[in-house]
Amino acid sequence: MRRSILMFMVAQALFLLFVSVSHSQYNTVQFTYNDYNDRGPQINDNGHVIWAGGYTGSEDIFLDDGTSRIRLGNYEDLHRDYVPHINNNGGVAWWGQTTFYGNWEVFLYDGIGTTQITDIGHDSYAQLMMNNNGLVVWHRCDSDCGMGGDGDDEIYLYDGSSTTQLTDNDYDDRYPRIDDNGYVVWGGDDKVFLYDGNSTTLITNGTGYGYYPSIKNGYVVWHGGDDSTSSREIFLYDGANTTQLTNNGYFDQAPVVNSSGHVAWMGCDGDTTQYCGSGDWEVFLYDGTSTTQLTNNNDDDVHALINDNGYVVWQRGEDSSPDSEIFLYDGTSTTQITDNGLPDGRPKINNIGHLVWEGSTPFSGQEVFLAFPCSFDDDYDGDLYLSAFCGGDDCNDSNETIYPTNPNTYCNCEEPNPKGIFEVCGGGIDEDCDGLVDYADPDCDSGDYLGLANAEASTFGGNSLIASGSSNAVALLLVPLGAVVGLRNWRRKR
């Protein structure tokens, strides 16, 4: 177990050499550290983060409320919990299985305990969403939707005590969204429908086809057009009237709206197909008056989202790209949040400008990353030193044992570090932020570790491994081995 911990710490230390933050106005930290995949993170306005994590086929839901980190979907080791949503009151809803290869059900965490709010007896995997009042909407198959089945998808609403079926027809109703008024929109039969708490209205009656609607504070947006095959345009419904925001003959899609009726979307700049084969995707913003193109390059800018302050976040580079980065527009200028040559994608943003996203590391699977404005918390790890990315001198603001003037550079492996873990010296960690690591750091020379390593090396017929002034390549390979052997012998003597 200790060997796994030591190797993991070395890998994470090397990872820090690869990752950099590209803009000093935002502090970026790695939020999860493990050897499995963490996916689908979301963040609420209190800074609480939710995500699904685990090995493929056995994912669980994790919640970090700023004080503690808890596991919500811990029913069995071999089942899946997926697609979590969190509201500003700390409520969480997700799809999950109660048994291995079992049916998908809806689960709700209210800050105290978890409740299973569906038990339908057949597979029901689908989209869901929860508002800040704890209302949950989803779509699921009404009977048999497997291979050759005769069922279709319908929309359901849970109001905190009971579930109401909002649709009952012979076509698929999918992708429901809900706002804090309790209004629900969805797509069905290539049209958009709105439920206002009392009745359902077809709101694409005069605009033809409509797909993938989004709603906020009564504003509804969708992409659609006059036919089902050619270009797509963006439409905005304000509760009374519908406005067509684009008219360019290209493919515009995936619009999202904020509480002021401002809209962000991705549009293809040279192709009328949904795949944008001969063009590339760009991000656009409608601010209630006019439309601005936020990006203009030869890359694909996708997964755009907007918060209530008009901040827009997106991913540059497709999901399959080996290098995709996160960008943020704050109403005035655009900041590149990541620049590490690795896949970062599917960002989410809250209303105070905090971001979370899925990011890869050189040594493990998907991890969750967090970025926040420096004015919020310049000392994220609590070691009393400000992040270097926010004008301070802490070279690693996600680890409280790494900071300037650190009196213990952990080269004395006879004692555990402040985390209680015996480290492998030579791990490539700059513990005191002086730009020097391992044996290049003069602070390492006085540690008892060197004598311990040399003594153990002599048992293999060697002399001192630390040459005067420098270490040769053999020393760099054998010193960590000698430290491990010495540590084992020391533990036996104790």
N, C-alpha and C positions, 0 to 999 in steps of 0.2 A: 504493500500500500504506500509506504514512504517513498519507494522508488518511483511509483507513478506520480506522486505529488511533486518530487524533485524534477522529474522530466517535464511535467506540465509547467512548472515555474520557469524552467529554462526556455521552453517553447514560447511562453508568453513574453519573456524578456526579449527574445529575438523578434517577436511580433512588433514590439514597441519600436524597434529600429526601422521597420518597414512603414509604419503608419504615421502620417503627419496631418496636422490640421492646417487648412489653407488660409484662414482668415482670423485675425486677432480679436474680432468682435464676438466670436462664439467659442465657448469652451466645449470640446468634444471628448466624451469618455466612453470606454467600452463598458457596457452595463451588465453583460453576462460573460462568464468564463466557464466553458465546459467543452466536452468532446462530442456533443450531439448538436442537433439543429434547433435553433430558437427562431420562431417565425411569427408573422402577423402581429407585431407589437402595435399597441395604441397607447396614447397618453391623454389623461383628462386635464382640466384646468387647474387642478391641485398638484399636478406633477406626478400622479400615480400612474404606473406603467403596468400593462397587462400583455401577456404573450403566451403562445403555445410552445412548449419545449419538450424534447425527448427524442428517443430513437424512433425511426420510422416504424409506424404501426403501434406505438405505445406513448403517444404524446399526452402531456398533461397541461393544465392551465396554471400559470404562475402570476402572482400579483405582488408588486412592490409598492407600498404606500408611503415610502420615504422614511419609514421607521423600521419596518420588518418586511421580510419576503416570505410569502406563504404559497403553498401548493393547493389549488382548489379542486383539481380534477382527479384526485387520488382515489379512484375506486378500485382499480386493479392494475397490475403491472403491464398487462397486455391488452390494451384497448386504446382508443384515440379520443382526445378532446381537441376541438378545433375551432378556429375562427372566433376568438373572443371579442366582445365589445364591452367597453367600460363607459359609465356616465360620470358626471361631475360629483355625484353623491357616493361614489365608490361602489355602485352596483355593477355587476358583471353578468353577462349572458353569453352562452356559447352552445355549440353543438357537441354532443358527446355520446359515447357508447358505454353501456353498463356492463357488457360482456364482450369477450373477444369475438370479432366479426358480428356483433349484434347490431340491432337497429339504431339509427341515429335519433336522439331525443334532444329536447331543449332543456338546459339547466340554467338556473338563476342563483347568483350569490348576492345577498343583500347587505353585506358587511358583517354579518354574524354567522350565518350558515348557508348551506346550499340546498336548493329545492329543485327537484325534477318536475317540470311543469307540463311535460307531454309524456304519454305512454300509449303510442298508437298501434304498436304491434306489427309494424312493417317499416321498411327502410324509408327514411324521410330526410336524407341529406339535402340541404338547401341553404339559401341565404337568410340571415337574420340581422336585426338591428334593435337597439334599445335606446330610448330617449332619457332625458334627465329626470323624468318623473317615474321611471321604472317600467314604462310600457314597452312591450317587446312585440315586434312583428317578424314574421317569417313566411316563406312559402314551402309547401311540402306536397307530395303526391297524395291524392285523396283515397287511393286504394292500391292497385297493382301497377307500378310504373317500371317494372323490370323489363327484360327482353321480351317483347311481344305482349306486354301488359296493356290494359285498356284504360288505365287511369290518367289523370292530368293534374297539374299543379294548381293549388288554390292558395289564397292569402289568409293568414290567421293573425289575430291580435289578442295579446294577453294584457289585461288592464290592472294586474296586481292581485286579482282574486279569481278571475275566470277568463276563459278563452272564447273568442267570437270568431266564427268563420265569415270573412268579409266577401268572399266570392264563391260562386257555385255554378260553373258553366262547363262546357265541353272543350275548352281550349286552355292552354297553359298561361297561368298568371305568375309572374316571377319578379324577383329583385325589388321587394318592397323596401321603402325608406319611410322614416317617421320623424316628425319634428316635435318640439316641446309643447306645441298646441294639441298634440295628439292626432294631427293630420297625417294620413298615410297615402303615399303614391306608389304605383307599381306599373309594370308593363304587361299587357295582355292582348293577344291577338294583334300584335304590332301596333298597339295604341297605348296611350297613357291615361290612367284613371286616378281620381283623387277622392279619398274618403275624408270628410270633414268632421267626423264624430257622430254624424247623424245619417248622412246619405252619401252615395257614390255618384260622381260625375265624370263623364268622358270629357277630357280637356284638350284632346288633340283633334276635335271634330273638324276644325277648319284648316288643319295643317297636315293632314294625311297621316303618314306613318310616324310613330314615336317609340323610342327605345331608351332604356336605362335612365329613368328619371332620378332626380335628386331634389330634396326639399329642405328648406330652412325658413322658419318664421313665416310660413304661408307662401313663400316664393317657391316655384317649381321650375326646374330646367330639364331639358332632354335634348337628344339629337334625333333628327327625323328628316322627312322630306315628302315629296309628292309621290314617290314610288319606292319600291323595296330594293332596287338594285343600283341606282346611280348615286350621286353625291349626297352628302348629309349636311344639314345646317343645324345651328343652335337656336333653340326657342326658350323664351322666358315667360312664365305665367305669373302675374302679380296678385292673383286672387280675383281679378275681374277681367283683365285683358291679356292677350298673348302678343309678344313682340318677337320678331325674327331678328336675332342678333347678327347672323352672318348670311351672306349671299354671294359666295365666291365660286361655286361650282366644284369645289374640292370636298374632301371628306373631313368633316369636323365631328368630334365625338367626345364622350366621357365628360360632360360638363358637371361642375359642382358649384353650389351657390352658398353664399353666407347670409347672415340675418339682415343685411342691408340690401339684398338683391344684387350684389356683385357676383360675377360669374367668371370662373376659370375653366379652360378646356384645352384639349390638344387637337391641333388641326394639321392635316397633311398639306404641304405647300406645293405639291405638284402631281397629285394623283387623285382620281375620283373613287378609288377602291378602298375598302376598309383596311387593306394590308399596306397601303402607301408604298407600293413596290418601286415606283420610279421617283419618288420624292422622299421627304423625311418629315418627322413629326416636330411641330413647334408648339410652344405654349402661348396662349392668348388670355387677356384679362379684359373684362367689361366692368367698368367702375360705376355704373349707373348712368353714365352720360356718353362715354365713348369707349372704343376698343383699342387696346395696345397690344402689339406683338412683343412679348417679353424675351423671346429667343429668336435667333436667326443664324443658323449654322448648318453644317452637313451631317450632324448627329441627330439621333432620335431623342426628343425630350418628351417624357411620358409620365403617367401617374400623377398628374397635377392635382393639388388640393389647395383650398383657400380657407383661412380662418376669418373670424368676425372683424378683425382689424384690417383685413385686406391683404395680409401676408400670403404669398403663394409659394408653395414648395413643390419640387418635382425631381424626377430622376432623369439624368442624361445618360442614355445608353439603354438598350433593351435588356430584358431579364436574362437573356442568353449571352449577353456580352461579358467577356472576362474583365472588363473595366467599365463600371458604371458609377457615376458620382451623384451627390446630392447638392441641389442648388436652392437658394431662398431669395425671394424678392420681398422687400420690406415696405413697399410703397414708394420708395425712392430709388434704390439701387439693388443690384443682384450680388449675392455673396455665394461663392463656392464653399460649401461646408466641408466636403471631403475631397481629398486628392491623394489617393494611395495606390492606384493601379489595381484595385481589387473590386469585386462586385458589391456595390452598395445600392439598395433599392427599396421601393415601396415605402416612401417616407410618410409619416403622419405628423400633424402639427396641432398644438392646442391654441387657445386664444391669448396666451401670454408669450407665444413665440418659442415654446419648447418643441424640439423635434425628436422623434424616434424613428429608427429604420432597421432593416435587416442588413447586416454587413458580414462579409467573409473575412477570415484571417488566413495567413499562410499555412496554419498548422491544424485547424479544426474546421467544423462546419459553420453554419450560419450562427451569428451572435447578434444580440441586440445592442445598438449604440444610441447614445443620448447626446443632444447638443442643446445648449441654452445660452441666452445672452449673458455676457460677462457681468452685467449690472445685477443679475439675479443672485449669483453665488460664485464668487471668484475663488473660493476654496472648497471645492467639491468634496475632497477626501477628508477634510477636517484636521489636517496636520498643521494648520496656522500659517501656511505659506500659500500665496496666491499663484494661480495657474500661469505658466509662461505664456499661454495663448491669450491671456487677459491682461498682459503687462506685468505679471509677476515673475518669479524665478523658480517655481516648482516645475520640474521637468516631467513629472508624472502625477497629474492631479486626480488619478483614480486609484492611487495606492498611498495610504497614509504612512507607510514605512519608507517612502522615498521622498526626500526633501533636502534643500540646501543645508549645509553645516551638520548633516547627519553624523553623530559621533561614532556610529557603528556601521561600517561598510560590509559587515558580514563575512570578512575574510577569515575570521576566527571560527572555524566550524566546530570547535568544542562546545560552543554555546548556541542555543536556538536563537533565531531572530525574534523580533517582537511579536510575530505571528505564532511563535511556538514551534516553528518548523526548522529542521536542520537543512540548510541549503548546500547545494554543490557550489563550491567556490569556482569561479571561472564561468559563471552563467551569463556573462554579458550584460549585467545590470549596473547602471550608474546610480548607486544608492544615495549619493550626496550631491548630485546634479552639478558636478564640476567638469563634466565632459569626458571623464576618464573612467574606464571600466577595468575590472579584474586586476591583473598584475601591473597594468600601466598606471594604476592609481597608487601614488606613494602611501596613501592611507592604509593600503593592504599590507605593506611590508612589515609592520610591527606585530601582526597577528600570530598567535601560536600555531595557526594552521600550517605555516610553512615548515616549521620543525616537525610537526606531526606527519605531514606528507612526505618529507624527506626520510624520516625514520621508517615509515612503512615502505617507501621505495627501496630502501636498503635491503629489505627482506627478499627482494627480487634480484639482488646482486648488483644494484646500481649505486652510484654516488649521488651527491646533491643534484636535484633536478633544477634548481634555480641558479642559473649561471649569473655571473657578475654583469649587471647592467641589462641583460635581456634573457629571454627564455627561448630555447630552440623549439622546433615543431614537435619533437618527441616529448618534451616537457609539457607542452600544452595538452598532449593527449593523455599522458600518464599521471599528471598531478591530480586531476579529478578522480581517477581510478584509485590512487593511493589514499585520497581523502575518504572515499567510500569504505575501503578496506579498514582504514584506521578507525573510522567511526564505528564499524561493526565490532572491532576488537575492544574499543573503549566501552561500548554498551555491555559487552559480555563481562568485562571486569567489574562494572557497576552492578 
